[in-house]
Each structure stands twice: as C-alpha cells, then as structure tokens.
Amino acid sequence: MADLSIQGLTVRYGPVAALSDLDLDISSGELFVLLGGSGSGKTTLLRTLGGFIEPSAGRILLGDQDITRLPPHRRPVNTTFQSYALFPHMTVADNVAFGLRRQGVPKPEIAQRVEALLDLVRLRDFAGRKPDALSGGQRQRVALARALAPRPRLLLLDEPLSALDRSLREQTRQELLRIQAQTGTTFIMVTHDQDEALAMASRIGLLENGRLAQIGTPADLYERPASRYVAAFMGNDNVFPATRLAPDRVEIDGVGPLQTANPVPTTPFWIAIRPERLRLAQADALNSAGGTVLTAAYFGDSADYAVRLDAGATLQLVQPLSAGFGTGLLPLGTPVTVALPPDALTILSA
Amino acid sequence: MNRALVLAPLWLWLTIFVVLPVLLVAALSFSTAIEAVPPFTPLLASPDPANYALLTGDAYYLDAFLKSLLIASVSSLCCLAIGYPMALAIARAPERWRSLLLLLVMLPFWTGFLLRITAWIGLLRDDGWINLALIQFGIAPLKLLYTDLAMYIGITYAYLPFMILPLYARLSRRDPALEEAAADLGATPWTIFRTVTLPLSLPGIVAGLALVFIPAVGEYVIPELLGGPGAQTIGRALWNEFFANRDWPMASAVATALLVVLLVPMTLLRTRE
C-alpha cells in the first residue's frame, strides 16, 4: 500500500520547471533513494516534500492526508539537512528534544525518549556537549536522532553521507540501514552517488531534468536501464547505436554482427553492455570481437581495460583477478578477443 | 620587530590622544579651583580628594548619575525594540536590497548632528508639525518639547543606527537552514524566533546595547536641547562645573567618575567574549 503518493507534482521557477508532472508512490517502510545529477530536481523534490517549496501544481498525499499546502511545522515529515543544521546554542540532548518539546510531550517522557534515541545513534555519552565539540560523523548522527525524535511518518535525508570522508561514509551507511530497519520509518534519501544508491535503496528513482527517468530496484536500474541516460548514469560507458539484422541478431557500429537473447525491436534502438559482463576470451567464441588493449588499470581484485576493437569501437571491461582468470595485468597493445554473451546485450529504445 | 613597527603609530596615537589626556584629567581632579590662569592649583602639587568627597557626598551628583544611567538604559532598550525588527527585516531582505537599506539607515549621518536635533525642536514645538497633525485629528496640542519624552525620542533617534548595525552584522550571518530545521521539527514562526533566531543574535544585542548605552550616559546636547529642566544629567552637571562655575578640577572629577562607571559594563562585555 502506498504510504506517500505524489501526483502530477510540478515546481516552476519562473519559466524553468524544476519538476515536471511527477508521479511517484512510495510504500511504508521503504528506503527510497532519489538519485540524480546536480540540477536534476532531486533536492527540489525533497524540499517540496518537507514543505519548504510550494509546488506550482500537483498533490502530495501522506496516507489519506493531503499535505500539499501544509507549512513545514504542521507536516509529520522530518528532514536531516545536508549541513546538519544543528542548533549551535543547544546541547546534543536539547537538539534531539527540540521536536518533542514542540509536540508538547511531557518532560519525563522527553528525557526518556531522548536517551533512547541517543542510544540508538550511539551518542549516549555526548548528551551534554554542544555540536561544535562533535566530529562530522557524530553531528550526522545527532541530526538523525533529532529528526527521528518526533516519530515522523516520513524521514527525508538530504545527501546524508556527502560531508563525510570515505571510511566514515561506509560505516554511516550501515548505521543508517540499521536504524531504518530498527525504527521502520519510511526514508527518502537524496544522493548523487550511484554506488550509495545501489548499496542502500529498496528502490531508486533516477531524476533527469525534473522527470523520473526510471523507478525500480537497484538491480532494475543496473541491469535493465530504461534509457541511455540511465545506463550512463549507472556507470555504463558501453552504449552503442545498433541496427536490426534479424529478430535475434543486431549489427553494432564498430563492433560487428551479434546474437541477442532478447527480441530486437523494429524501431531505432541502442545496445548497452555492462563492462563486467564482457570477458576476455582466448579463441573465437559465439559473439566475439577482436581488438587490442588500449588502457589498463589494476584494482587488486579486478582490472579495468579499454579495448580498441578492430572494427573501430572502444569497449570498457572489468575482469576479475582471481582463480581461473589469471592474476596479472595484460600489457598495453596485447591482442585480445572480447566475448559478448547474448544475454549481456541490453536493448535500449531511447 | 616588524610587528612593533606596524603597531607603533597606533600606540603613539593612543598615548597622545587617549592615555595622556585621561591621566591629565585624573590629575586635574585632585587639584583645587582658584581665581587664576589656568584656574587651578599646580597639578599634583598637593593632591586633595575633596572633589571626590563632594561627588559622593552631594546628592546632586548622585542623582545626576542615576538619572543618566536611567536615561541611557531606557534609550538603549527603545533602540533595541525599534532596531531589532529593522535589522531583521534588512537581513531577510533580498540580497540586492540590503546595501541600499543599510545606506538609508546611515543616511542621517550625512547631515550635522546638531541640525538633526534642532529639526526635532521644529517637530515637537507646541505649534510644531506633530501638534498641528494632532489638532487635525481633534486632539488637543500636547506639551512635547522640553519634556523627558522629547529627550528619549531624541536620544533613541540619534543612536538607533548604532543599534541596527551590529544587530544586522550578526543577523545577516545567521544560517537560514537552522530556521528551516526548527520549522521542520514543528516550531511555529514565533517559536522559531524565540528559540533559534533571538538566542543566536544575543552577541549582536549585547554589542548594540553597549554602543548605545555608553555614549548615551554622557550625552549632553540632546537633554540640553530637547529635555526639560528636570533632566539634570551627568553631562549637564559636567558642563555646568566647567563653563558656569569654572571649576575645572570638579569637572575633571565628574569626568573621571563617569569613565570609571562606564568601565564596569565594558569590562563585563569583554569577559563575556
């Protein structure tokens, strides 16, 4: 059952539409990730849900309640801000208690709930500190505890990991997942990082110029991108125009004729191939193409290659470096054969 | 070495124009007035604390001090009450308007101080513009000029920019995300102001109050021009000793005492930081 229902949501700044006629249903308990580049409208959507931007058209329903025109302080929705926006003149405990005081929760219960929340984010010993005396990761957790305190139906997270360094990001990501599972709150998180989205989301909505380019599970977006834009955003550079030869056969410019697993449309289409689905083969196999190694990069457990095909195209491919695949990096200029398994070819209509 | 060289002009300036005059006035306050040129006994020849005994013993001076402190307190609070909404409005105005609005706040400085205070006489007079307007509305003309009210209006008017500028400086640096966060957590606009905006602007309030309070305590011109004879402030007492009584040592004692009294709030301010 959809808990949050966004219907025909449009936000215009003058003649520019930041969001155009957006429809989206999000179920209770989901961790929905809004993914997109800068200017895609993801932050606008989050701020509109929080009540900080009034939409030009459309409706936002939370359960059966229409919250489209409610001011921020009357929405059962809380936000963790990208800058955290902790109140610098209040202690950690007072920050967390802020929302509870506004709800008129009795004092003894506030103390109890603040303590439970600080336990949840593992900051019990920091209750009396001011935000200035905390590290970035700790501030992030205070912001989370503060936003969860009023028990919102919906928690909005604006780039929660962007201000953290790499090692802390991984740890905080797992904390967020644990807390989400523990509280059962619906999370909507904004990010520009597709790896973060893949690792955390129950579903992803990829925004492109104020429209949803695709909504689906991480595997949907990764394996079955709906468009060239989605394929490129999910980190796939192997996207080529192709022509139909037969119902199960295509000709890719610069690669050659290939067998496909899925039926080929009669309308113009493109072919996307994930770099890790390609294999370096020794001999001619079904669906293969010859070429030479153009660039090579070593990552310990895998190697990234760019292979210049004899037919002209350049393919990006990722090879595992483990038993059965060899452990060394191929020198530049090595002649190789690339196997393109039929089920690795994804057909894109746009 | 370089540092000392750079700071030398500053120290020279402070020594010649601040430290030496203050020491001179302090020394003068311990001599005695005589009929001569200059009209006092040689400095530090025979230091005599008689002036301070009079200052603390005579209710005239104590009343003047208390009256001045009261006037300065009320005026600073009036400036705060009027200046805070103005500073907040400027800080919240679109960026391209802010410098123009600040310029308007400072515009009165472009004309002479005395001229502006004299203009208030024209407004507040029994047949002045304010009373003419009141008559239009069927209200009997009020006695405004030469009252405490006129003096408070004058001081509040003259010192308002000194309140607005530090407040604006503080409020313009506030993080709008904090107010959004408060709204997000269920705070109404008034609660946001009470719990976030106001406490975070406290250093600006303190600075503004100090900038108004300190000069207002010693204010002489406005009580003299707009206030009634009852507004016997310490500034007027000082003036009288110096010019009417030609008692320079007593005037110096009053000035020194005023300086000491003002050092108290200023030290408090410094320790707060």
Contacts between the chains, C-beta under 8 A, distances in Angstrom:
chain1	res1	chain2	res2	distance
A	50	B	180	8.0
A	50	B	184	6.0
A	51	B	183	7.7
A	51	B	184	7.8
A	52	B	180	6.0
A	52	B	183	7.9
A	71	B	183	7.2
A	72	B	180	7.1
A	72	B	183	4.1
A	72	B	184	5.1
A	73	B	183	4.9
A	73	B	184	7.4
A	73	B	185	7.7
A	73	B	186	4.9
A	73	B	187	5.7
A	73	B	188	5.8
A	74	B	186	7.8
A	77	B	184	7.7
A	78	B	184	5.8
A	78	B	185	6.6
A	79	B	180	7.9
A	79	B	181	7.4
A	79	B	184	4.9
A	81	B	177	5.3
A	81	B	180	7.2
A	81	B	181	6.0
A	83	B	175	7.4
A	83	B	177	5.5
A	85	B	175	6.8
A	85	B	177	4.0
A	85	B	178	5.3
A	85	B	180	6.9
A	85	B	181	4.0
A	86	B	181	7.8
A	87	B	178	6.2
A	87	B	181	7.5
A	87	B	182	7.6
A	87	B	195	7.9
A	87	B	196	6.3
A	88	B	178	7.9
A	88	B	200	7.3
A	89	B	199	5.1
A	89	B	200	5.9
A	98	B	182	7.1
A	98	B	185	5.1
A	98	B	187	7.6
A	98	B	195	7.5
A	99	B	185	3.7
A	99	B	186	5.5
A	102	B	185	6.0
A	102	B	186	3.5
A	102	B	187	5.4
A	102	B	191	6.8
A	103	B	186	6.1
A	146	B	185	7.0
A	147	B	184	7.7
A	147	B	185	7.7
A	149	B	185	7.8
A	150	B	185	6.5
A	150	B	186	6.3
